[in-house]
């Protein structure tokens, strides 16, 4: 268990110091965290609504921060190129995210064009309801995306890395809510980039 939690700690530290320099990105992660927690609650109330919230609000805000606002130039704080960071990323790097988000965007189009084909797995009361069918398949996509990467990491690395990453992803909303709570305040003060003084104080290789 010690190895598991140490691996988890390193993954969280690397995720923050490598991929969350932009205050806009951090603020969007704060919004994403709040909406993900709402989506988690709805898992026990209406899983379809959970899928809609998770993808339309949580994932859109989260990934928009990475795609559009996170710096892609040389990382002076960590002395690393963007290419290096993308290569060593444990979870979904930009290339993998493009594939995942492309599937996400294709789901509503596929259901709209061929609703009968996609209705077989949907609960009977939701069949024929376009929005609820989309929410159902988006929820399934989220679960599939998580399990697929876990399987890849087991083959690529080991079980500890894979399951610590899965635990990190599931608990990220609670962690991000605390970590980036002050980011909107810094952003409103005009600070677009986190100076990452805590990273520099610990050293770029601190894990």
C-alpha positions in Angstrom: 0.0 0.0 0.0 2.9 2.4 0.7 4.1 1.8 -2.9 0.6 2.5 -4.2 0.2 5.8 -2.3 3.8 6.9 -3.2 3.1 6.3 -6.8 -0.1 8.2 -6.6 1.6 11.1 -4.9 4.3 11.2 -7.6 1.6 11.1 -10.4 -0.3 14.0 -8.8 2.9 16.0 -8.3 4.0 15.5 -11.9 0.5 16.2 -13.2 0.4 19.6 -11.4 4.0 20.8 -12.1 4.0 19.7 -15.8 0.5 20.4 -17.0 -1.1 23.2 -14.9 0.9 26.3 -15.3 -1.9 28.4 -16.8 -4.1 30.1 -14.2 -6.9 29.9 -16.8 -6.4 26.1 -17.0 -6.3 25.9 -13.2 -9.5 27.9 -12.9 -11.2 25.7 -15.5 -10.1 22.7 -13.5 -11.7 24.2 -10.4 -15.0 24.5 -12.3 -14.6 21.1 -13.7 -14.0 19.6 -10.3 -17.2 21.2 -8.9 -19.2 19.8 -11.8 -17.6 16.4 -11.6 -18.6 16.2 -7.9 -22.2 17.0 -9.0 -21.9 14.3 -11.6 -20.8 11.8 -9.0 -23.8 12.6 -6.9 -26.1 12.1 -9.9 -24.6 8.6 -10.5 -26.8 7.5 -7.6 -29.8 9.6 -8.8 -29.8 9.4 -12.6 -26.6 8.0 -14.3 -27.6 9.5 -17.6 -27.7 13.0 -16.2 -24.3 12.2 -14.7 -23.0 11.3 -18.1 -24.3 14.6 -19.6 -22.9 16.7 -16.8 -19.6 14.9 -16.8 -19.0 15.4 -20.5 -20.8 18.6 -21.4 -19.4 20.6 -18.4 -16.7 18.8 -16.6 -14.7 17.3 -19.5 -15.2 20.3 -21.8 -13.9 22.8 -19.3 -11.1 20.5 -18.2 -9.8 19.7 -21.7 -10.3 23.2 -23.0 -7.8 24.4 -20.4 -5.2 21.9 -21.7 -5.9 22.4 -25.4 -6.2 26.2 -25.6 -4.5 27.8 -22.5 -1.7 25.6 -21.2 1.7 26.8 -22.6 3.3 24.4 -25.1 6.7 26.0 -25.3 9.8 25.0 -23.3 9.0 24.5 -19.6 11.7 26.6 -17.8 10.4 25.6 -14.4 10.9 21.8 -15.0 13.6 22.1 -17.6 11.6 20.0 -20.0 10.3 20.3 -23.6 6.6 19.8 -24.3 7.4 16.8 -26.4 9.2 15.2 -23.5 6.3 15.8 -21.2 3.8 14.4 -23.7 6.0 11.3 -24.1 6.3 10.5 -20.4 2.7 11.4 -19.5 1.1 8.5 -17.6 -2.5 9.2 -18.5 -4.0 10.7 -21.6 -1.6 13.0 -23.5 -2.8 15.4 -26.1 -2.8 12.8 -28.9 -4.8 10.3 -26.8 -7.2 13.1 -25.7 -7.8 14.1 -29.4 -8.9 10.5 -30.1 -11.0 10.3 -27.0 -12.7 13.7 -27.6 -13.2 12.8 -31.3 -15.1 9.7 -30.2 -17.1 11.8 -27.7 -18.1 14.3 -30.5 -19.0 11.4 -32.9 -21.4 9.7 -30.4 -24.3 12.2 -30.9 -23.9 12.2 -34.7 -23.9 8.4 -34.8 -27.0 8.1 -32.6 -28.8 10.8 -34.7 -28.0 9.0 -38.0 -28.6 5.5 -36.7 -30.8 5.6 -33.6 -32.0 2.0 -33.9 -28.5 0.6 -34.0 -27.5 2.3 -30.8 -30.8 1.7 -28.9 -30.1 -2.0 -28.1 -27.9 -1.3 -25.0 -30.0 1.6 -23.7 -32.6 1.0 -21.0 -36.0 0.6 -22.5 -37.4 3.8 -21.0 -34.6 5.8 -22.7 -34.9 4.3 -26.2 -35.9 6.9 -28.7 -34.9 9.8 -26.4 -31.9 11.3 -28.2 -30.5 13.3 -25.3 -30.8 10.4 -22.8 -29.3 8.0 -25.3 -26.3 10.3 -25.8 -25.9 10.7 -22.0 -26.0 6.9 -21.6 -23.3 6.3 -24.3 -21.2 9.2 -23.0 -21.2 7.6 -19.5 -20.2 4.3 -21.1 -17.4 6.0 -23.0 -16.1 7.5 -19.8 -15.9 4.1 -18.1 -14.4 2.5 -21.3 -11.8 5.2 -21.6 -10.7 4.7 -18.0 -10.6 0.9 -18.3 -8.8 1.0 -21.6 -6.0 3.2 -20.3 -5.7 1.0 -17.2 -5.2 -2.1 -19.4 -2.6 -0.2 -21.4 -0.7 0.8 -18.3 -0.8 -2.7 -16.9 0.9 -3.9 -20.1 3.2 -0.9 -20.4 4.2 -0.5 -16.8 2.6 -2.5 -14.0 -0.5 -2.9 -11.9 0.5 -0.4 -9.3 1.0 2.4 -11.8 -2.3 1.5 -13.6 -4.5 1.4 -10.5 -2.9 4.4 -8.8 -3.6 6.3 -12.0 -7.2 5.1 -12.1 -7.6 6.1 -8.4 -6.1 9.5 -9.2 -8.5 10.1 -12.1 -11.5 9.2 -10.0 -10.5 11.3 -7.0 -9.0 14.3 -9.0 -12.2 16.4 -8.6 -11.8 16.4 -4.9 -8.0 17.0 -5.1 -8.4 19.8 -7.7 -11.1 21.5 -5.8 -8.6 22.2 -3.0 -5.5 22.6 -5.1 -7.0 25.2 -7.5 -9.5 26.9 -5.2 -7.5 30.2 -5.3 -6.7 30.1 -9.0 -9.7 32.2 -10.0 -8.6 34.9 -7.5 -5.1 35.0 -9.0 -6.6 35.1 -12.5 -8.8 38.0 -11.6 -5.7 39.8 -10.2 -4.2 39.5 -13.7 -1.8 36.6 -13.1 -2.1 34.4 -16.2 0.8 32.0 -15.4 1.5 30.3 -12.0 5.1 31.2 -11.1 5.3 27.7 -9.6 7.5 28.9 -6.8 6.7 25.8 -4.8 8.0 23.6 -7.6 11.2 25.5 -7.8 11.6 25.5 -4.1 11.3 21.7 -4.0 13.5 21.3 -7.1 12.3 20.1 -10.5 13.0 16.5 -9.7 11.2 16.5 -6.3 8.9 13.5 -6.2 
